[in-house]
Amino acid sequence: MKKKILKSAVILAVTLGTSAFNDIDTKKVDIEKSEVTWKGYKVTGSHEGTVALKSGELEFNGETLTGGNFAVDMTTIGSTDLSGDYKGKLDGHLKSDDFFGVEKFPTATLKITNAKANGKNSYEVTGDLTIKGKTNPVTFTMSVYENKANATLKIDRAKYDVRYGSGSFFDNLGDKTIYDEFDLVVDLAF
């Protein structure tokens, strides 16, 4: 009987002790105060705009970033450098199957799989980015200060079957070529 009680006490102590070292604090991202901007490049210039977060959270062990999950509302993608008919045409085209196919794929996601400190308040982050149902790993630097975080990502759209005007899929596009890489700048408040 004493052995059973001792064994139970040891198991309880190990369980409680282990959970104290794995105390993950999940912080919800304030999607109203956070912003995701994009910039795409073509031979003759560039376009830029925004896309809204649906949800987001960052995970911390103490003050150390350990993970996170984000959902982006692709139906909100739009340009900010155009107005009038030109804006309407570009925004509609970005939402079409030529680009992000938002009717079939209304949400893009990012799941942080690893965060390694690489300086004060700075992390090398690796995650799984899903766009148009295709998932690929991405690595980027994220800075975290108090209740804010920011990151800049360079995304290769060809990996997500976003083909329109891509020299990776079509020949002889000339000055109609749209470069595969586009930038995302993410500013988070939580």
FIMARDO-461026 format. One line per 8 residues: number of its first residue (from 1); for each residue z, y, x of N, C-alpha, C, CB. Coordinates in steps of 0.2 Angstrom, whole numbers, plus 5000, padded with zeros to 4 digits. Each point is the difference from the previous one (the first is absolute). Glycine has a CB too. Layout:
FIMARDO-461026
NUM) Z/Y/X/Z/Y/X/Z/Y/X/Z/Y/X  ...
end
This chain:
FIMARDO-461026
1) 5000/4994/5004/5000/5006/4996/5000/5006/5004/5006/4994/4991  4998/5006/5015/5000/5006/5004/4994/5001/5003/5012/4998/5003  4984/4997/4999/4993/5001/5003/4995/5003/4995/5003/4990/5007  4998/5008/4987/4995/5003/4995/5002/5008/4999/4999/4989/4994  5007/5012/5006/5002/5007/4999/4998/5004/5006/5010/4997/4993  4991/5000/5013/4998/5004/5007/4993/5001/5000/5010/4995/5006  4986/4999/4992/4993/5001/5000/4997/5005/4995/5000/4988/5003  5003/5012/4991/4998/5006/4995/5002/5007/5003/5002/4991/4991
9) 5003/5009/5012/5002/5007/5003/4996/5002/5006/5012/4998/4997  4985/4997/5007/4996/5002/5005/4993/5002/4997/5006/4992/5008  4992/5004/4987/4993/5002/4997/5000/5007/4997/4998/4988/4998  5008/5013/4998/5001/5007/4997/5000/5005/5006/5006/4995/4990  4997/5004/5015/5001/5005/5005/4993/5002/5004/5012/4996/5002  4984/4998/4999/4994/5001/5003/4995/5004/4995/5002/4989/5007  4998/5009/4987/4996/5003/4995/5002/5008/4999/4999/4989/4994  5007/5012/5006/5002/5007/4999/4998/5004/5007/5009/4997/4992
17) 4993/5000/5013/4998/5003/5007/4993/5001/5001/5010/4995/5004  4986/5001/4994/4992/5000/5001/4998/5006/4995/4999/4988/5003  5003/5012/4991/4998/5005/4996/5001/5007/5002/5001/4992/4990  5005/5009/5013/5002/5007/5003/4995/5002/5005/5012/4997/4998  4985/4999/5006/4995/5002/5005/4993/5001/4997/5007/4993/5008  4992/5004/4986/4993/5001/4997/5001/5004/4994/4997/4989/5004  5006/5017/4996/5001/5004/4994/4994/5005/5000/5013/4999/5001  4982/4999/4995/4994/5004/4999/5001/5005/4995/4993/4990/5004
25) 5006/5016/4997/5000/5006/4995/4993/5002/4999/5011/5004/5004  4987/4995/4989/4994/5002/4998/5000/5007/4997/4997/4988/4997  4998/5016/5006/5000/5007/4997/4993/5001/4997/5008/5004/5009  4993/4998/4984/4994/5001/4996/4996/5007/5002/5006/4994/4991  4988/5006/5010/4996/5006/5002/4999/5004/4993/4994/4994/5009  5007/5012/4992/4999/5005/4994/4993/5002/5000/5011/5005/5001  4985/4991/4994/4993/5001/5000/4998/5007/4998/4999/4988/4997  5005/5016/5000/4998/5007/4998/5000/5004/5006/5005/4998/4989
33) 5000/5001/5016/5000/5004/5006/4996/4997/5006/5011/5004/4996  4986/4991/5003/4997/4996/5006/4992/5002/4999/5009/4991/5001  4987/5008/5004/4993/5002/5000/4996/4995/5005/5003/5012/4997  4992/4986/5000/4995/4996/5004/4993/5004/5000/5006/4989/4998  4992/5013/5008/4993/5003/5000/4996/4996/5005/5005/5011/4999  4988/4990/4999/4995/4996/5004/4995/5004/5002/5002/4990/4993  4994/5008/5012/4995/5004/5003/4994/4995/5002/5008/5010/5004  4986/4990/4993/4995/4996/5002/4995/5004/5004/5002/4992/4990
41) 4994/5004/5014/4995/5004/5004/4993/4997/5000/5009/5002/5008  4986/5002/4992/4993/4998/5000/4997/5004/5005/5000/4998/4988  4993/5000/5014/4997/5004/5005/4999/5007/4999/4994/4990/5001  5006/5012/4993/4999/5008/4999/5006/5003/4998/4989/4997/4996  5017/5000/5005/5006/5004/4998/5006/4995/4998/4993/5010/4997  5011/4992/4998/5005/4996/4998/5002/5002/4993/5005/4999/5012  5000/4997/4985/5003/5002/4993/5007/4998/5001/4989/4999/4993  5015/5005/5003/5007/4998/5000/5003/5000/4993/5001/5004/5012
49) 5005/4993/4987/5003/5000/4993/5007/4997/5000/4988/5000/4995  5014/4998/4999/5006/4997/4999/5000/4994/4996/5005/5011/5001  5000/4985/4999/5001/4994/4996/5007/4999/4999/4989/4994/5004  5013/5004/4990/5007/5001/4998/5004/4993/5001/4997/5009/4992  5009/4991/5010/5004/4994/5001/5002/4998/4993/5004/5003/5011  4996/4990/4987/5003/4998/4994/5008/4998/5001/4988/4995/4997  5013/5003/5009/5007/4998/5002/5000/4999/5007/5002/4994/4989  5005/5006/5013/5001/4999/5008/5007/4999/5001/4990/5006/5003
57) 5012/4990/5002/5006/5000/5003/5000/4998/5007/5004/4996/4989  5001/5007/5014/5001/4998/5007/5007/4996/5001/4993/5010/5004  5007/4985/5001/5006/4996/5001/5003/5002/5006/4995/4991/4993  5012/5010/5007/5003/5001/5007/5006/4996/5001/4997/5012/4998  5004/4986/5008/5006/4997/5002/5004/5005/5004/4995/4988/5000  5010/5015/4996/5004/5006/5003/4995/5005/5000/5007/4993/5007  4991/5010/4998/4995/5006/5001/4994/4997/5003/5009/5008/5001  4990/4986/5000/4994/4997/5003/4995/4998/4994/5007/4996/5011
65) 4987/5006/4990/4995/4998/4995/4998/4993/5001/4995/5011/5000  5005/4985/4995/4999/4992/5001/4994/4998/4995/5012/4998/5003  4986/5006/4992/4994/4998/4996/4999/5005/4994/5003/4988/5003  4993/5010/4993/4998/5004/4994/4994/4997/4996/5004/5010/5007  4995/4993/4987/4995/4998/4996/4997/5007/4996/5005/4988/4999  4988/5012/5001/4997/5006/4996/4995/4998/4996/5003/5007/5010  4996/4996/4984/4994/4999/4996/4997/5007/4999/5005/4990/4994  4988/5010/5007/4996/5006/4999/4996/5000/4994/5000/5001/5012
73) 5000/5004/4984/4996/5000/4994/4993/5003/5001/5011/5002/4993  4985/4993/5008/4993/5001/5002/4996/5004/4995/5000/4990/5007  5002/5010/4987/4997/5004/4995/5001/5007/5000/5001/4991/4993  5003/5011/5012/5001/5008/5001/4997/5002/5006/5011/4999/4995  4985/4997/5008/4996/5003/5006/4996/5005/4998/5000/4989/5006  5000/5017/4998/4996/5005/4999/4999/5005/5006/5003/4999/4988  4992/5005/5012/4998/5004/5005/5004/5007/4999/4989/4995/5002  5013/5008/5004/5003/5007/4999/4996/5005/5004/5011/4995/4999
81) 4983/5003/5004/4996/5005/5003/4994/5002/4996/5004/4995/5011  4995/5003/4983/4995/5001/4996/5002/5003/4993/4993/4991/5006  5003/5012/4991/5001/5002/4993/4994/4999/4995/5009/5009/5005  4993/4992/4989/4994/5000/4995/4997/4993/5000/4998/5012/5001  4995/4988/4998/4996/4994/4999/5000/4996/5006/4993/5006/4992  5007/4997/5014/5000/4996/5006/5007/4996/5001/4993/5009/5005  5012/4994/4993/5007/4996/5000/5000/4995/4995/5006/5010/5003  4991/4991/4991/5000/4995/4995/4995/4994/5002/5002/5008/4992
89) 4993/4993/5011/4995/4995/5003/5003/4996/5005/4991/5007/4997  5013/4996/5008/5003/4997/5006/5006/4995/4997/4996/5009/5008  5008/4994/4988/5006/4997/4997/4997/4994/4996/5007/5010/5000  4988/4990/4996/4998/4995/4996/4997/4994/5005/4998/5008/4990  4998/4994/5015/4997/4996/5005/5006/4996/5004/4990/5007/5001  5015/4996/5001/5005/4997/5003/5004/4995/4996/5002/5010/5007  4998/4991/4987/5003/4995/4995/4996/4994/4998/5007/5010/4996  4986/4991/5005/4995/4995/4998/5001/4994/5005/4992/5009/4995
97) 5004/4986/5003/5000/4994/5004/4996/5001/5007/5000/4993/4989  4996/5012/5012/4998/5002/5006/5005/5001/5005/4990/5005/4995  5016/4998/5003/5005/5001/5005/5006/4996/4998/4996/5012/5001  5009/4990/4995/5007/4997/4999/5000/4996/4993/5005/5009/5007  4990/4991/4989/5000/4996/4994/5007/5000/4996/4992/4993/5006  5010/5013/4992/5007/5001/4997/5001/4997/4994/5001/5010/5006  4993/4988/4990/5001/4997/4994/5002/4993/5001/4991/5007/4995  5007/4990/5009/5002/4993/5002/5006/4999/5005/4988/4997/4998
105) 5012/5008/5006/5006/5000/5005/5003/5007/5000/4994/4992/5007  5010/5009/4988/5004/5007/4999/5006/5001/5005/4996/4999/4988  5006/4996/5015/5005/5001/5005/4999/4997/5007/5008/4999/4990  4994/5005/5015/5000/4998/5007/5007/4999/5002/4989/5006/5003  5012/4989/5001/5007/4999/5002/5001/5000/5008/5002/4994/4989  5004/5008/5013/5002/4999/5007/5007/4997/5001/4993/5010/5003  5007/4984/5000/5007/4997/5001/5001/5000/5008/4999/4992/4989  5007/5011/5012/5002/5001/5007/5003/4993/5002/5002/5012/5000
113) 4995/4985/5005/5002/4993/5003/5004/5001/5006/4990/4995/4995  5010/5010/5009/5004/5001/5006/5000/5007/5001/4996/4989/5005  5010/5013/4998/5001/5007/5002/5004/5000/5006/5000/5005/4989  4997/4997/5017/5003/5000/5006/5001/5007/5003/4995/4989/5002  5012/5013/4999/5001/5007/5003/4996/5001/5007/5012/5000/4994  4985/5005/5006/4996/5002/5006/5002/5007/5003/4991/4992/4997  5015/5010/5001/5002/5007/5002/5005/5003/4995/4989/5002/5006  5014/5004/4995/5005/5002/4995/4996/5002/4994/5007/5005/5009
121) 4995/4992/4985/4998/5001/4993/4992/4998/5000/5008/5009/4999  4990/4987/5005/4993/4997/5000/4999/4993/5000/4997/5011/5006  4999/4986/4991/4999/4993/4999/4992/4998/5000/5011/4999/4993  4988/4995/5011/4994/4997/4999/5000/4996/4994/4997/5001/5013  4999/5000/4982/5000/4996/4994/4994/4996/4999/5007/5009/4995  4994/4985/5003/4995/4995/4999/5001/4998/4992/4999/4996/5012  4995/5004/4985/5001/4998/4993/4993/4997/4997/5008/5009/4999  4992/4988/4995/4995/4998/4997/4997/5005/4995/5004/4988/5001
129) 4990/5014/5000/4997/5005/4995/4995/4996/4996/5002/5010/5008  4998/4991/4985/4996/4997/4996/4996/5006/4996/5008/4989/4999  4985/5010/5002/4996/5005/4996/4994/4996/4997/5003/5010/5008  4996/4991/4986/4994/4996/4997/5002/4992/5000/4992/5009/5002  5014/4989/4998/5002/4993/5000/4999/4997/5007/4996/4999/4988  5003/5005/5017/4999/4997/5007/5006/5002/5004/4987/5000/4999  5016/4996/5004/5006/5002/5004/4999/4999/5008/5007/4996/4990  4995/5009/5014/4999/5000/5007/5006/5003/5003/4987/5001/4999
137) 5015/4997/5007/5005/5003/5004/4998/5007/5002/5005/4989/5003  5000/5016/4997/5000/5007/5003/5006/5001/5004/4993/5004/4990  5006/5000/5015/5005/5002/5004/5000/5008/5001/5000/4988/5006  5005/5015/4994/5001/5007/5000/5007/5003/5002/4991/5001/4992  5009/5005/5010/5007/5003/5002/5002/5003/4994/4997/5001/5012  5010/4998/4987/5003/5004/4994/5006/5003/5003/4996/4992/4991  5005/5015/5007/5006/5003/5002/5005/5001/4994/4993/5006/5009  5013/4993/4992/5005/5000/4995/5005/5005/5002/4998/4988/4996
145) 5003/5017/5000/5006/5005/5001/5004/5001/4993/4992/5006/5009  5014/4993/4991/5004/5001/4995/4997/4996/4993/5005/5011/5005  4993/4993/4991/4997/4998/4993/4993/5001/5000/5011/5002/4994  4985/4998/5012/4993/5001/5000/4997/4995/5005/5001/5012/4997  4993/4986/5002/4996/4996/5004/4993/5002/5000/5008/4991/4999  4988/5009/5007/4993/5001/5000/4996/4995/5004/5003/5012/4998  4991/4988/5001/4996/4995/5004/4993/5002/4999/5008/4991/4999  4988/5008/5006/4992/5001/5000/4997/4993/5001/5001/5012/5004
153) 4995/4986/4992/4997/4993/5000/4992/5001/5001/5009/4995/4993  4988/5001/5011/4993/5000/5000/4997/4994/4997/5000/5007/5011  4997/4993/4984/4998/4994/4996/4992/4999/5001/5010/5002/4992  4988/4991/5009/4993/4998/5001/4998/4998/4993/5001/4997/5012  4996/5007/4984/4998/4998/4993/4996/4994/5000/5000/5012/4997  4996/4986/5008/4995/4994/5000/5004/4994/4999/4992/5006/5007  5015/4994/4996/5004/4994/4999/5002/4998/4993/5004/5003/5011  4995/5003/4984/5002/4999/4993/4994/5000/4996/5011/5006/5002
161) 4983/4993/5000/4994/4999/4996/4998/5007/4997/5003/4987/4998  4999/5018/5005/4998/5007/4998/4993/5001/5004/5012/5004/4997  4982/4995/5000/4994/5000/5004/4996/5006/4999/5000/4988/4998  5001/5016/4997/4995/5005/4999/4999/5005/5006/5003/4999/4988  4990/5001/5014/4999/5005/5006/5002/4997/5007/5000/5009/4992  5002/4985/5008/5003/4998/5006/4995/4997/5005/5011/4997/4994  4989/5005/5012/4995/4998/5005/5002/4992/5002/4999/5012/5004  5007/4986/4994/5002/4993/5002/4996/4995/4995/5011/5004/5004
169) 4987/4999/4990/4996/4995/4995/4993/5002/4999/5011/4999/4995  4987/5007/5007/4993/5003/4998/4997/5003/5006/5003/5002/4988  4991/4997/5013/4996/5003/5006/4996/5006/4998/4999/4988/5005  4999/5016/5000/4996/5006/4999/5003/5005/4995/4990/4993/5002  5016/5008/4998/5003/5005/4995/5000/5007/5003/5008/4991/4996  4991/5010/5010/4999/5006/5003/5006/5005/4999/4987/4998/4999  5011/5008/4998/5005/5005/4999/5004/4999/4993/4993/5008/5007  5005/4986/4990/5004/4998/4994/5006/4995/5001/4989/5002/4994
177) 5011/4997/5013/5006/4995/5002/5007/5003/4999/4992/4995/5008  5012/5001/4989/5007/5002/4999/5004/4995/5004/4998/5004/4988  5006/4999/5017/5004/4996/5005/5005/4995/4996/4998/5009/5009  5003/4985/4994/5004/4995/4997/5007/5002/5001/4992/4992/5003  5010/5012/5002/5008/5002/5000/5001/5006/4996/5001/4994/5012  5004/5006/4985/5003/5006/4997/5007/5000/5001/4992/5000/4991  5011/5007/5008/5007/5001/5002/5004/5001/4994/4997/5005/5010  5009/4992/4990/5005/5001/4995/5006/5004/5003/4997/4989/4994
185) 5006/5016/5003/5006/5003/5003/5005/4999/4994/4993/5009/5008  5012/4988/4994/5005/4999/4995/5007/5004/5001/4995/4988/4998  5007/5016/4997/5006/5003/5001/5005/4998/4994/4994/5010/5006  5012/4987/4996/5004/4997/4995/5007/5003/5000/4994/4989/5002  5008/5012/4992/5007/5002/4999/5004/4995/4996/4996/5012/5000  5010/4987/5002/5004/4994/4997/5007/5003/4999/4992/4991/5004
end
